[in-house]
Amino acid sequence: MDIAELRDRILKQDRRALARAITLVESARTDHRAQAADLLESLRGAGQQALRIGLSGTPGVGKSTFIESFGMMLTARGMKVAVLAVDPSSARSGGSILGDKTRMERLSRDPNAFIRPSPSQTHLGGVARRTREAVSLCEAFGFDVVLIETVGVGQSETVVAEMSDLFLLLLAPAGGDELQGVKRGIMEMADIILVNKADGDLKATAMRTCADYAGALRLLRKRPQDPQGFPKAMTVSALEENGLETAWEEMTALTGWRRKNGHWDARRRAQSTYWFHEEVRHGLLARLETGAARAALDRLGAEVARGDKTPSAAADQVLALLEITPA
C-alpha cells in the first residue's frame, strides 16, 4: 500500500481512501500497524479540528435514530458529518453485526455524511481500540463534526469521553430517578443529558425524567471546564425531530465557552497524554505474548493454578523478564 498516495487521496476528500485508511488502522497485523503509524504521522496537523461528539446510552434508547435526525439537521446547514458507530462483538465467536449504517438509511445517502460501523472486538469502555485513530483520519479528511456512537454497555462506559470534546448521554423516559442521576461513573462524565422519545404518550414521562436528572446534576460537584448551568438535562424527540435545534445551540454555546477559556486545548492535550499511556500499556501486554515471556507466562500460570505460587509473586517474575520494576 502506497501511504503517500493514500494520504494525498484523503486530503482530496476521497471517501474510498478514507474507508481504506480506517480499515488499515483497525488491522492488528504487524505490517499494517507500521503503515498505519506512518499514515497518521504524515497526516498530523492536516485538515481541521472537528467537533468530536461522543454519544452513549443503553441499548434501545434510540441512539441510531437520534444520530440520523441530528446528522440530517447538521448536513442541512452545510456541515460535513462523520459517524463512527461501534457495535458489540461476540465474546464467543468474535463476530459483530454491523447494523447501524442500515438503520441510518437517510443519512447514509446524504453526500455530506460518512458512516463507518466498526466492531468493538470485546474492547472495554464502549468503543473500539482504534476509534481514536479513525477520528484523526476523519479530521484530516475535513469533516466539521465527528459523532462517536458507543456500544451502549452501562455505567462504566466512559472511555469515549477521552476522545471527544462533548459527551452526550442519551436516556429513555422513566430511565431512573434522582439517586440514579447522582451515581458516579458515566453520569458525572456527561456534558449534556438528552432524554429521548419525548413524544406521544411518553412525553409527560420524559419531562418528569428530565426534571429528575436536572435536579440530580445540581448535586454533582461543579467541574472547572463547565460554565454556569452545565452539565444540563434536556428532552428531545429523534422521531419527531423536536428539540434537536435547541440541543445543538447548547452544544455550540458550551464549546464556544470552552474555547474562549482555554479548556478546549487543555482537554485535547490531556487526551493525547491519556492515549500515549494506553499505547504503552497495550505494547507491554503484546510483548508478553511473544518469546520467552510467553513461555514464562504459561509456566507460571500453571503454577498459580496448582497453588504453588501466589498470583502476585508470579506476576513479579513475569515483569522481571521485561525489566519492569513491580509497583
Summary of the structure (lengths in Angstrom):
residues: 327
radius of gyration: 21.7
end to end distance: 42.0
largest distance: 66.3
contacts: 998
relative contact order: 0.10
helix: 51%
strand: 13%
